[in-house]
Amino acid sequence: MAELSARMRSMVQPYLAGIEPYDPNFTPTRINLSANENTYPLPADVREAVDRALAATPLNRYPDPMSNELRDELAARHGVARENICVGNGGDELLFNFLLAFGGEGRQLLNCPPCFSEYEFFASLTRTGVRNVRRDRKTFALDERALLAAAPHASLAIITSPNNPTGDVVECSFIERLCHACPGPVMVDEAYIEFADAGTSTEGLLEDCPNLVVLHTLSKAFGAAGIRCGYVIAAPDVIEVFAAIRQIYSVNVLTQAAAAAMVRAHDAFSPVVEQIRSERERMYRALAADGRLTVWPSQGNFLLVRMEGASRIRERLRDEFSILVRDFSYAPGLDGCLRITVGTPEENDEVLAALAALLD
Ligand code: PMP
């Protein structure tokens, strides 16, 4: 990756001098299974409802800063009140704001790698210290004892469930104990929760755990990564903090209108989610049957797969088959690992056939 120019290194805040301009290294490919997007088309009636909502949205007015119509739709979906929800420009904005509000100099984020790398990035941008409690090297299970021992010293914590990129979910009973042990807020990042088994969400703990924050996004199950819409559910005083520090117009009028139409139609997404879950199991069985691969069970819309020569295989998938998957083999604890998003049956068949050809 590129570095900042020497001129810029001397101008930016000293602690930012080492940052690297973001280069997603994006290659257009026929089949893109690299970013855990939903590769299925929107259900036709939902797409029509979204188009109608967009067409009826005036563009000359600033957006409602709090997205109240959308909050009401989300509140109805989750059985909570509007005051329990804050909407953001994707989950990423809310994660950044979480670190901005509750982290900072002299404070500590409790983090469980391997997990979503943005947490550490946002911690570095907000000068938040990071206490990493690593997952088990083989199973990726959380080290619950070490987490509970570290929690009293943490200013905030983030646990991902299902975890990206390892696919496992956290036990609700553990989150309850962690919330009691941590003096600051505990976020459970449930970006992929719709793909997990029923009953795995930690939302039921919100009543008893006033420091719990549950993060959701429309980028995954709702297939709307392009509109940039995420939200947190938490106690009203926690939501007030998110509301107070956010960029007031970060969720634009088109996003608010499209998201409200999609959340209103949330039942229409169940068949797509069911199909992705069943494709995930089919892919898991096919990959696990190949003795040259290690694959972990996943509750998300992706699978983590370890193999010999992973980086080279990822390049050949891209260059010879025009299939893009994510290389994690450089990441600590994930050597030899690729993450493959579960796509449509046709896309998945192509991945299986291409892998079989490359591994031979
Ligand atoms: N959390 C996790 C675990 C993710 O994998 C992602 C996206 N890759 C996000 C949050 C953020 O998603 P978005 O900003 O698209 O809502």
Boltz pocket constraint, residues with backbone or C-beta under 6 A from the ligand:
constraints:
  - pocket:
      binder: B
      contacts: [[A, 35], [A, 36], [A, 89], [A, 90], [A, 91], [A, 92], [A, 93], [A, 116], [A, 160], [A, 162], [A, 163], [A, 164], [A, 189], [A, 191], [A, 216], [A, 217], [A, 218], [A, 219], [A, 225], [A, 229], [A, 230]]
      max_distance: 6.0
